[in-house]
Amino acid sequence: LLVSKDLGKHLLEVEDLLQKHGLLEADISAQTERVQALNAAALKFSELEGYQPCDPQIICNRVNHVQTCLEELGELAGKRRKELEDSRQLWAFFQEMEEAEAWIREKEQILAAKTCGRDLSSVLTLTTKHKNMLGELGSRRALLHQAMKRGEQILAKKRFSPGGIQEKMREVRLRWKKLEEVTGLHQQRLQEALNFFQFSAETDDLVAWLQDTYRIVSSDDFGHDDYSTQALLRKHRAVVEEVEKHRAAVLALRKQLALLAPEHRQGVDVQIRVVEVEQLYGEVAEVAVLRQQWLQDALAVYRMFSEVHACEVWVDEKEQWLERMEVPEELDEVEVVQHRFESLDQEMNSVMGRILDVNQVVQQLVDGGHPSSEEVRSCQDHLNSRWNRVVELVERKKGQLSSILKIQNYLLEC
């Protein structure tokens, strides 16, 4: 049993042989105690004085022979255990290599069947799974490294033919290298797909924002008075600031597109999409400028109407006063009226400045092609007409006062 050359043909068989060898070693251990007891008893016969049933030398030789055989048996058992343990180490190594190859094949099949996703959500899910696989790859790499070290140790012992061990190690190393290359390639494809779908999602968000903003800046609500138009103008200026902030994002689209993988950036749809975004942004920016101008024009119109109203109130008041006023004939009363006209001249100069400002605003609105040009022009003509009437009335009254003063002065001289 101990000189058998059967060291097993696989790990389970070696484990079975080691188990049987352990039983044999236990049996040898038990027999060792018995032999030692028998040897001790036999040696007593070699020490007898007087009658000796056997030659003491024969007894000693026999005891030494049995002891030597027992020691040889122990040496054979130790050698057999060492050989079986080396065999177990060898077959354990081959089993680890087989398990590694099976794991590699499994991952190769998984990677071969994997896609890169159809949208951002699926790509993110696949990326998470791939990260988990990279973790498994790292753990398996450490185990494989340890197995390879054990293979090197087996080769260093030179107990077995190195051909099969070296070939297996070389084969597994090549397959592992290929797996890492495929894994790296798949990770790169996932990253490229992630970049593309993130680019598409950001582009879609930008388009949605531009469309919403276009609806806002193309609104035909310009307010109904000074206050509401000012509120709309403030809101619109905030929108214009946001439009300007998004300019950088629109300009960066082509740079981002250039960084995508060729299979993604060369697609006709994505290139058309970028052009559409640029065109839409240009339209939004253009309409925003026009709306700001329209709001400013509307504000100018409402302020002009307000100013016209204030001027017309003053004109109404003075017109009524001038029409009711009768030029007195008494000198004292004439002088009072004359002082009133002096104050009126100062007021008229002030109102005249306001009316000139109104005329200037009206001219700007008309020259700018404002849609309310006719209404504004009509309002201007009406105000100017009433102002001219007041001026005529003032001049007429002044002329009457001047005539009365001349008559009074003539009478005084006489």
C-alpha positions, 0 to 999 in steps of 0.5 A, a space after each residue: 500500500 505504501 509503495 503504490 504509485 497511484 497518486 490519483 487522477 483528479 482532486 476527489 480521487 486524491 482526497 480519497 487516497 489521503 483519507 485511506 492513507 490516514 487510516 493506514 497511518 493510524 493503523 501503523 501508529 497503533 501497531 507501533 505501540 504493540 511492537 514496542 511493547 513486544 520488543 521490550 518484552 523480548 529484550 528481557 529474555 536477553 538479560 536473563 542470568 542462568 538458563 536462557 531459552 534462546 541466544 540473547 544475540 538472536 533476540 537482539 537481532 530480531 528486535 532490531 530487525 523488527 524496529 528497523 522494519 517499523 521505522 522503514 514503514 514509518 518513512 514509507 508512510 511519510 513519503 507516501 503522505 508527502 507524495 499524496 499532498 503534492 498530488 493534491 496540491 497539483 490537482 487543486 491547482 488544475 481545479 482552480 485553473 478550470 474554475 477560472 476558465 469556467 468563470 472567464 467563459 461565463 463572463 465572456 458570454 455575458 459580455 458578448 450578449 451585452 448591449 450598450 442600452 437604448 436610452 440614458 436610464 438603461 445605460 446607467 443601469 448597465 454601467 452600474 452592473 458593469 461596475 459590479 462586474 469590475 469588482 468581481 474581476 478584481 476579486 477573481 484577479 487576486 485569486 488567480 494571482 494566488 493560484 498562479 503563485 501556487 503553480 510556480 511553487 509546484 514547478 519549483 519542486 520539480 516533482 511533476 512534469 512541467 509541461 502540463 502546468 506551464 501550458 495551463 498557466 499560459 492558456 489561462 493567462 491568455 484567456 484572462 488577458 483577452 477577458 480584460 481587453 473585452 471588459 475594457 472595450 465594453 466599458 469604453 463602449 458604455 462610456 461612449 453610449 453614456 456620453 451620447 445619451 447624456 448629450 441627447 438628454 441635455 440637448 432635449 432639455 435645452 430644446 424644451 427650454 428654448 421652446 418654452 422661452 419662445 412662447 414667452 418672448 413671442 407673447 402679444 401681451 404688452 400690458 394695458 397701462 404704464 404699471 403693467 407694462 413696466 412689470 412685463 418689461 422687468 420680467 422680460 429683462 430677466 428672461 433675456 438674461 437667461 437667454 444670454 446665459 444659455 448662449 454658452 451652452 448652445 455654442 458648446 454643443 458642437 464641441 461636445 458633439 466633436 468629443 462623441 464617438 464617431 458612430 454617434 457624432 457622425 449620425 445625421 439625426 444628431 447633426 440635424 438636432 444641433 443645427 435645429 437647436 442653434 437656429 431655435 436659439 437664434 430665433 428666441 434671441 431675435 424675438 426677445 430683442 424685438 419684444 423688448 423693443 415693443 415693450 419699451 415702445 408700449 411703455 413709451 406710448 402709455 407714458 406719452 398718453 399719461 403726459 398728454 392727459 396731464 397737458 390736456 388737463 392743464 390746457 382745459 383749465 387754462 382754456 376755460 379760464 381764458 374764455 371766461 376772463 373779461 379784460 377789465 377797464 380799471 387800471 388796478 384790475 388790469 395790472 392784477 390780470 397782467 401779473 396773472 399772465 406773467 405767471 401763466 407765461 412761466 407755466 406755458 414755458 414749462 408745459 411747452 417743454 413737456 409738449 415738445 417731449 411728447 412730440 419727440 416721442 411720437 416722432 420716434 414711435 412713428 419712425 420706428 413703425 409702431 403699430 399704434 402710430 396712427 393713434 399716437 399721431 392723432 393724439 399728438 395732433 389733438 394736443 397740439 391743436 388745443 395748445 395752439 388754441 390756448 396760445 391764440 387765446 393768450 395772445 388775444 387776451 394779451 392784445 386786449 390788455 395791451 390796448 387797455 393799458 395804452 388807453 389808460 396811459 394816454 388818459 393819464 398823460 392827458 
